[in-house]
Amino acid sequence: MKKYKVMARDKNGMLREVTPEDTLWYCLYVANPPASKRMHKLFRLRFRIPYSTFLNLSEDIIKHPLFDRWTRSDAAGSRPSNIKLLLLGSLRFLGRAWTLDDLYEANGISINTNRDFIRCFIEYGSTVLYKKYVIDQVNVIDISEREKLFRQAGFNGCIGSTDSTHVAMLRCAQWAQNSHKGFKLSTPARTYNVTVDHSLRILGSTLGHPGTWNDKTIILFDNLIFNVHDGKSFSDYEFKLFEKDSNGVINEVIYNGVWFMCDNGYLRWSCTVPPDTNAVTYDAIRFSECLESMRKDVECFFGIMKGRFSILRYGFRYHTIEDCDKTWLTCCGLHNMLLEIDGLHKNWENGSRSNWEDSYYHLLLSESHDNMTTPFAIERLHSHPLNDDNDACDDIRPNEITNMSEYCKKFMVNGKRMVSKMPLSVFRQCLINHFHIRFIRNDIIWPKRIKIT
C-alpha cells in the first residue's frame, strides 16, 4: 500500500506534498528564532526550557552517537528529518504529554520517526543528562552549602529530605499488573524514591519499583541513603549540636556524618529521621512540627515535577518498564538543569527568625494577622508554652536517657560521635535537645528565597 501523503498548494496553485518546513513549529522556532521577550517566555512555557538552552541541547545531541541516523542521508540519498523539530517534539511529549499523532501534526514528521527519536532522547537523558546534572553534581557539591539552609532552621547535619512518589503506567504489561497496582493509584504504577535539598535540587533518585512496594523496601535500593547509612558517603563531614551536661552547662558536641528528613514509613535508621509521633514534651513537639514543615520540600518537588512534565502527572504510555524509568531519569536531569539556569539553587538568604517576644506576643495582641510576615512554620512553634524551667514533663518520656554524654561515648570514633553508629531514638533525642536550646535562644531562622526581578 502506498504511503498516504498530505498535499498542499503552493503559490502557483500546484499541488505538492507538505514538508516539515511548512509547519508552524519550523517557521516559529527553527527558521525564525524568537526575537521578542514575550516570544521567549512563550517558548519556555510551551517547551519547558529556554530557547538558548534548546539550541545548546540540539547541538549536543547532534554530536552524540545515539543520533547518528539524523545527521546523514540514508542509502537512497534522502535528507534526514530536522533534528530541532524532533527535539521540540520530545520536549512537548514530556512537558504536555502529547501523543505521537499530535507530534506528527505539529512538526510534520512521521509517527515512527518521532517514536524512534523520543526513545533515543530518553536514553540520552537518563545517561548523559542525569549523570551530568545529578550524579556528578552530588560528587562535587559543597555539603556545607546544602546543610547551611537546614542549619539555619535548627537541623544541623541535615542535607535533604526524602520520599517516594507514584507514576501511573497506562500500558502496563499483563504479567506486571498485579505487582504494580498498589493502593495509592487505581492503575499500575512505578514508585520512585527521591532525595532533594531545600532548594529542590535532586541529590539522588532510585530506579522505578512496583507500586505495591513500600518505603521500607525501596530505601534499600537507594544508593545515596544506603551509602550514608553504611558510612561510605559523607562520613567525614562534621557538624555540631548543643547539649547540656549533668550540671546544666551547654556544650557543643561534634558529630560525623549527615542525615535526611523523612516520614514515619521508613526504616529506623539514624540517617533517616522522621517526626516523633509519640512526643509528649513541648521541645519534642516543636522539633517534630518544624521537621514536618521542612520535610515538605520533597512534597513540593513532586508537585513541581508533575506540573512541569505532564507525562509524570497523566502517566507513562510505554509498553516496557525500562522506557518508564528512562523517562523519569530524563525529567530529573532536566529539572536540575533548569535549577542551574534559573539560579534557584543558590538564591537564598536568611529568612524569618523565631523570636519569642517579637513574634509570639505580637501575634497574640494584634487584631489582624494580615500584615504578619512570619511564616506559619515558625508561628506554630510558639503555640506551645516555653518549657525551659519546667522539668515536670521530662519524666513523662519512658526511655529518656538521663546522661546523654556518658551514654553516647560508645558511639564515638576519634572523639566524635558517628551518626551511622547511633540508634535513631538516641540521635533524634540529641537533635531535639539541640533544637530546644536554639529555640530558647531565639536562633531558629526559616530560610527564604531571594526574589529575582
C-alpha positions as CSV (number, residue, x, y, z in Angstrom):
1,M,0.0,0.0,0.0
2,K,1.3,3.4,-0.9
3,K,2.1,5.9,1.8
4,Y,-0.7,8.5,2.3
5,K,0.7,12.0,1.6
6,V,-0.6,15.2,2.9
7,M,-0.9,17.6,0.0
8,A,-1.0,21.4,-0.2
9,R,-0.9,24.0,-2.9
10,D,2.0,26.3,-3.4
11,K,1.8,30.0,-4.5
12,N,1.3,29.0,-8.1
13,G,-1.6,26.7,-7.2
14,M,0.2,23.5,-7.9
15,L,-0.2,20.5,-5.6
16,R,2.8,19.3,-3.7
17,E,3.5,17.2,-0.6
18,V,3.6,19.0,2.7
19,T,7.1,19.0,4.2
20,P,8.2,19.7,7.8
21,E,9.4,23.1,6.6
22,D,5.8,24.1,6.1
23,T,4.8,23.5,9.7
24,L,4.3,26.3,12.2
25,W,7.0,25.0,14.5
26,Y,9.6,25.3,11.8
27,C,8.5,28.8,11.0
28,L,8.4,30.0,14.6
29,Y,11.3,28.2,16.2
30,V,13.7,26.9,13.5
31,A,13.7,29.3,10.5
32,N,12.9,32.4,12.6
33,P,14.1,32.2,16.2
34,P,12.0,34.1,18.8
35,A,13.0,37.7,18.8
36,S,11.0,39.4,21.5
37,K,11.0,38.8,25.2
38,R,7.4,37.7,25.1
39,M,8.1,35.0,22.5
40,H,10.9,33.7,24.7
41,K,8.6,33.4,27.6
42,L,6.1,31.6,25.4
43,F,8.8,29.2,24.3
44,R,9.7,28.5,27.9
45,L,6.1,27.9,28.7
46,R,5.4,25.6,25.8
47,F,8.6,23.5,25.8
48,R,9.8,23.9,29.5
49,I,13.3,25.1,28.7
50,P,14.7,28.5,27.5
51,Y,15.4,28.9,23.8
52,S,19.1,29.3,24.3
53,T,19.2,26.0,26.2
54,F,17.2,24.4,23.4
55,L,19.9,25.5,20.9
56,N,22.7,24.2,23.1
57,L,20.9,20.9,23.7
58,S,20.3,20.4,20.0
59,E,24.0,21.0,19.3
60,D,25.0,18.5,21.9
61,I,22.7,15.7,20.7
62,I,23.8,16.1,17.1
63,K,27.4,15.2,18.3
64,H,26.2,12.1,20.3
65,P,26.4,8.7,18.6
66,L,22.8,7.9,19.6
67,F,21.6,10.4,17.0
68,D,23.8,9.5,14.1
69,R,20.9,8.5,11.8
70,W,19.6,12.1,11.9
71,T,22.9,13.6,10.9
72,R,23.4,12.0,7.5
73,S,21.4,11.0,4.5
74,D,20.1,7.4,4.0
75,A,21.0,4.9,1.4
76,A,18.6,6.4,-1.1
77,G,20.0,9.9,-0.6
78,S,17.1,11.3,1.3
79,R,17.8,14.0,3.8
80,P,17.2,13.2,7.5
81,S,14.5,14.8,9.5
82,N,15.3,18.1,11.1
83,I,16.7,17.3,14.5
84,K,15.5,20.5,16.0
85,L,11.9,19.7,15.1
86,L,12.3,16.2,16.6
87,L,13.8,17.7,19.8
88,L,10.8,20.1,20.0
89,G,8.5,17.1,19.7
90,S,10.4,15.2,22.5
91,L,10.1,18.2,24.8
92,R,6.4,18.6,24.1
93,F,5.9,14.9,24.6
94,L,7.5,15.2,28.1
95,G,6.1,18.6,29.0
96,R,2.5,18.3,27.9
97,A,2.1,14.5,27.4
98,W,1.2,14.8,23.8
99,T,0.6,11.7,21.7
100,L,2.7,10.8,18.7
101,D,-0.1,11.7,16.4
102,D,-0.1,15.2,17.9
103,L,3.6,15.5,17.2
104,Y,3.2,14.4,13.7
105,E,0.6,17.1,13.2
106,A,2.8,19.7,14.8
107,N,6.3,19.0,13.2
108,G,5.2,17.2,10.0
109,I,7.5,14.2,10.8
110,S,6.1,10.6,10.8
111,I,4.9,8.9,13.9
112,N,7.6,6.2,13.7
113,T,10.4,8.7,13.3
114,N,9.1,10.7,16.3
115,R,8.9,7.5,18.3
116,D,12.4,6.4,17.5
117,F,13.8,9.9,18.3
118,I,12.0,10.0,21.7
119,R,13.4,6.6,22.7
120,C,16.9,7.9,21.8
121,F,16.3,11.1,23.7
122,I,15.2,9.4,26.9
123,E,18.2,7.1,26.6
124,Y,20.4,10.2,26.3
125,G,18.6,12.0,29.1
126,S,18.8,9.0,31.5
127,T,22.5,8.6,30.9
128,V,24.2,11.8,29.9
129,L,21.9,14.5,31.3
130,Y,21.2,12.6,34.6
131,K,24.9,11.9,35.1
132,K,25.9,15.5,34.4
133,Y,23.3,17.3,36.4
134,V,22.5,14.8,39.2
135,I,25.3,12.2,39.8
136,D,28.3,14.4,39.0
137,Q,26.8,17.3,40.9
138,V,26.4,15.3,44.1
139,N,30.1,14.3,43.9
140,V,31.3,17.9,43.6
141,I,28.8,19.9,45.6
142,D,29.8,21.5,48.8
143,I,27.9,19.7,51.5
144,S,28.2,22.6,53.9
145,E,26.1,24.7,51.4
146,R,23.4,22.1,51.4
147,E,23.5,21.8,55.2
148,K,23.5,25.6,55.7
149,L,19.8,26.1,55.0
150,F,18.8,23.3,57.3
151,R,21.3,24.6,60.0
152,Q,19.5,27.9,60.0
153,A,16.3,26.2,60.8
154,G,17.9,24.3,63.7
155,F,18.5,21.0,61.9
156,N,22.3,20.8,62.0
157,G,23.8,17.9,59.9
158,C,20.7,17.5,57.6
159,I,21.3,17.9,53.9
160,G,17.9,16.9,52.4
161,S,14.6,15.3,52.6
162,T,13.5,12.0,51.0
163,D,10.2,10.5,50.0
164,S,8.7,8.3,47.2
165,T,6.1,9.1,44.5
166,H,4.0,7.1,42.1
167,V,3.7,7.5,38.4
168,A,0.9,5.6,36.6
169,M,1.6,3.1,33.8
170,L,-1.2,3.3,31.3
171,R,0.1,0.4,29.2
172,C,1.5,-1.9,31.8
173,A,2.1,-5.5,30.6
174,Q,-0.4,-8.1,31.9
175,W,2.4,-10.0,33.7
176,A,3.3,-6.9,35.7
177,Q,-0.1,-5.5,36.7
178,N,-0.5,-7.4,39.9
179,S,2.8,-6.3,41.3
180,H,2.5,-2.7,40.1
181,K,-1.1,-2.0,41.2
182,G,-0.8,-0.6,44.7
183,F,-3.3,1.1,47.0
184,K,-2.5,4.7,46.1
185,L,-3.5,4.7,42.5
186,S,-6.2,2.8,40.7
187,T,-3.9,1.9,37.8
188,P,-0.5,0.1,37.8
189,A,2.3,2.5,38.8
190,R,6.1,2.8,39.2
191,T,7.4,4.1,42.5
192,Y,10.5,6.3,42.7
193,N,12.3,7.4,45.9
194,V,13.9,10.8,45.6
195,T,16.1,12.9,47.9
196,V,16.2,16.7,47.4
197,D,17.8,19.6,49.3
198,H,16.0,22.7,50.5
199,S,16.5,24.4,47.1
200,L,14.7,21.4,45.5
201,R,17.9,20.2,43.8
202,I,17.8,16.4,43.3
203,L,20.6,14.7,45.2
204,G,19.6,11.2,44.2
205,S,16.8,9.0,42.8
206,T,16.2,5.3,42.6
207,L,15.0,3.5,39.5
208,G,11.3,2.6,39.4
209,H,9.9,-0.2,41.6
210,P,6.5,-1.9,41.6
211,G,3.7,0.3,43.1
212,T,3.0,-2.4,45.8
213,W,6.4,-1.9,47.4
214,N,6.5,0.3,50.5
215,D,9.1,2.9,51.5
216,K,11.0,0.5,53.8
217,T,11.7,-1.8,50.8
218,I,12.5,0.9,48.3
219,I,15.0,2.6,50.5
220,L,17.2,-0.5,50.4
221,F,17.8,0.3,46.7
222,D,18.6,4.0,47.2
223,N,22.3,4.2,46.8
224,L,22.7,7.7,48.2
225,I,20.9,7.0,51.5
226,F,22.2,3.4,51.8
227,N,25.8,4.5,51.5
228,V,25.2,7.2,54.1
229,H,23.7,4.5,56.4
230,D,26.8,2.3,55.9
231,G,29.2,5.2,56.5
232,K,30.5,5.1,52.9
233,S,29.3,8.6,51.9
234,F,29.8,11.9,53.8
235,S,31.1,10.1,56.9
236,D,33.9,12.7,57.3
237,Y,31.5,15.7,57.3
238,E,31.5,17.4,60.7
239,F,28.6,19.3,62.3
240,K,27.9,20.4,65.9
241,L,25.0,20.0,68.2
242,F,24.3,21.8,71.5
243,E,23.9,19.6,74.6
244,K,23.5,20.1,78.3
245,D,25.7,18.1,80.6
246,S,24.7,16.8,84.1
247,N,25.4,20.3,85.6
248,G,23.2,22.1,83.1
249,V,26.1,23.6,81.2
250,I,25.6,23.8,77.4
251,N,28.4,22.4,75.4
252,E,29.0,21.8,71.7
253,V,29.4,18.1,70.6
254,I,31.0,17.2,67.3
255,Y,29.3,14.6,65.0
256,N,30.5,12.9,61.9
257,G,28.1,12.1,59.0
258,V,24.8,13.5,57.6
259,W,21.1,12.7,57.9
260,F,17.9,13.2,55.9
261,M,14.3,14.1,56.8
262,C,11.6,11.6,56.1
263,D,8.2,10.4,57.3
264,N,7.5,7.5,59.6
265,G,7.2,5.0,56.8
266,Y,11.0,4.4,56.5
267,L,13.3,2.1,58.3
268,R,14.5,3.2,61.7
269,W,18.0,4.3,60.6
270,S,19.8,7.2,62.2
271,C,20.4,8.8,58.8
272,T,16.6,9.0,58.1
273,V,15.0,11.0,60.9
274,P,11.1,11.2,61.0
275,P,9.0,13.3,63.3
276,D,8.3,11.9,66.7
277,T,4.6,10.8,66.6
278,N,4.6,9.9,70.3
279,A,6.1,13.2,71.5
280,V,4.7,14.4,74.9
281,T,7.2,17.1,75.8
282,Y,7.0,20.6,74.3
283,D,10.5,20.5,73.0
284,A,9.9,17.3,71.1
285,I,6.6,18.5,69.7
286,R,8.2,21.7,68.5
287,F,11.0,19.8,66.8
288,S,8.6,17.4,65.1
289,E,6.3,20.2,63.8
290,C,9.2,22.2,62.4
291,L,10.7,19.0,60.8
292,E,7.3,18.3,59.2
293,S,7.4,21.8,57.7
294,M,10.9,21.4,56.4
295,R,10.2,17.9,55.0
296,K,7.6,19.4,52.7
297,D,10.5,20.2,50.3
298,V,10.3,16.8,48.7
299,E,6.5,17.1,48.5
300,C,6.8,20.4,46.8
301,F,9.3,18.9,44.4
302,F,6.8,16.2,43.3
303,G,4.3,18.9,42.6
304,I,6.7,20.9,40.6
305,M,7.9,17.9,38.6
306,K,4.4,16.7,37.7
307,G,3.4,20.2,36.9
308,R,6.4,20.8,34.7
309,F,6.4,17.4,33.0
310,S,2.8,16.4,32.4
311,I,3.8,12.9,31.4
312,L,4.5,12.2,35.0
313,R,1.1,13.5,36.1
314,Y,-1.0,11.7,33.5
315,G,1.1,8.5,33.3
316,F,3.5,6.7,31.0
317,R,2.3,5.3,27.7
318,Y,5.1,2.8,27.3
319,H,4.9,-0.9,27.0
320,T,8.2,-1.5,28.6
321,I,9.3,-0.8,32.2
322,E,12.8,0.4,31.0
323,D,11.3,3.2,29.0
324,C,9.3,4.4,32.0
325,D,12.4,4.6,34.2
326,K,14.4,6.3,31.5
327,T,11.7,9.0,31.2
328,W,11.8,9.6,34.9
329,L,15.5,10.0,35.0
330,T,15.4,12.3,32.0
331,C,12.9,14.6,33.7
332,C,15.2,14.6,36.8
333,G,18.2,15.6,34.7
334,L,16.2,18.4,33.0
335,H,14.9,19.6,36.4
336,N,18.4,20.0,37.9
337,M,19.5,21.7,34.7
338,L,16.7,24.2,34.9
339,L,17.6,25.0,38.5
340,E,21.1,25.9,37.4
341,I,19.8,28.0,34.5
342,D,17.4,30.0,36.7
343,G,19.8,30.2,39.6
344,L,17.3,28.9,42.1
345,H,19.8,26.5,43.7
346,K,21.8,29.4,45.2
347,N,19.5,32.4,45.5
348,W,18.7,32.0,49.2
349,E,19.1,34.3,52.2
350,N,18.3,34.4,55.9
351,G,14.6,34.4,56.4
352,S,12.3,35.0,59.4
353,R,13.7,34.5,62.9
354,S,11.9,32.6,65.6
355,N,11.8,35.4,68.1
356,W,9.5,34.7,71.1
357,E,9.0,38.3,72.3
358,D,8.8,40.0,68.9
359,S,6.7,37.3,67.1
360,Y,4.6,35.4,69.6
361,Y,3.3,38.2,71.8
362,H,2.8,40.4,68.9
363,L,0.7,37.7,67.3
364,L,-1.4,37.4,70.4
365,L,-2.0,41.1,70.8
366,S,-2.6,42.0,67.2
367,E,-6.2,42.2,66.0
368,S,-5.3,41.3,62.4
369,H,-2.7,38.9,61.2
370,D,-2.7,40.1,57.6
371,N,0.5,42.1,58.0
372,M,2.4,39.3,59.7
373,T,5.5,38.3,57.7
374,T,6.5,35.4,59.9
375,P,6.0,32.1,58.1
376,F,3.4,29.7,59.5
377,A,6.1,27.1,60.1
378,I,7.7,29.5,62.6
379,E,4.4,30.8,64.1
380,R,3.1,27.4,65.1
381,L,6.3,26.7,67.0
382,H,5.1,29.3,69.6
383,S,1.7,27.6,70.0
384,H,3.3,25.6,72.9
385,P,4.5,27.3,76.1
386,L,8.2,27.6,76.8
387,N,9.5,24.6,78.8
388,D,12.9,25.7,79.8
389,D,12.5,25.6,83.6
390,N,9.6,23.2,83.9
391,D,11.1,19.7,84.5
392,A,7.7,18.1,85.2
393,C,7.3,16.9,81.6
394,D,10.9,15.5,81.4
395,D,9.8,12.4,83.4
396,I,6.9,11.6,81.1
397,R,9.1,10.2,78.3
398,P,9.5,6.5,79.0
399,N,13.0,5.8,77.7
400,E,14.7,9.1,78.2
401,I,18.4,8.9,78.9
402,T,19.5,11.0,82.0
403,N,23.1,11.4,81.0
404,M,23.4,11.6,77.2
405,S,27.1,12.4,77.2
406,E,28.0,9.2,79.1
407,Y,25.6,7.1,77.1
408,C,26.9,8.3,73.7
409,K,30.5,7.5,74.4
410,K,30.2,4.1,72.9
411,F,29.2,5.7,69.5
412,M,32.3,7.9,69.4
413,V,35.3,7.4,67.0
414,N,38.3,9.6,67.4
415,G,36.4,11.8,69.9
416,K,33.5,12.4,67.5
417,R,30.1,10.8,67.5
418,M,29.3,8.8,64.4
419,V,25.7,9.3,63.2
420,S,25.8,6.0,61.3
421,K,26.5,4.1,64.5
422,M,23.8,5.7,66.7
423,P,20.3,4.3,67.1
424,L,17.6,6.5,65.7
425,S,15.9,7.1,69.1
426,V,19.2,8.3,70.6
427,F,20.2,10.5,67.7
428,R,16.8,12.1,67.4
429,Q,16.8,12.9,71.1
430,C,20.1,14.7,70.6
431,L,18.6,16.7,67.8
432,I,15.5,17.5,69.9
433,N,17.8,18.8,72.7
434,H,19.8,20.9,70.3
435,F,16.7,22.3,68.7
436,H,15.2,23.2,72.1
437,I,18.3,25.1,73.1
438,R,18.4,27.1,69.9
439,F,14.7,27.8,70.2
440,I,15.2,29.3,73.7
441,R,18.0,31.4,72.3
442,N,15.6,32.7,69.5
443,D,18.1,31.3,67.0
444,I,15.7,29.4,64.7
445,I,15.6,31.0,61.2
446,W,13.3,30.0,58.3
447,P,15.2,30.1,55.0
448,K,13.7,32.4,52.4
449,R,14.3,32.5,48.6
450,I,15.5,35.8,47.1
451,K,13.1,37.2,44.6
452,I,14.6,37.5,41.2
453,T,13.4,40.5,39.2
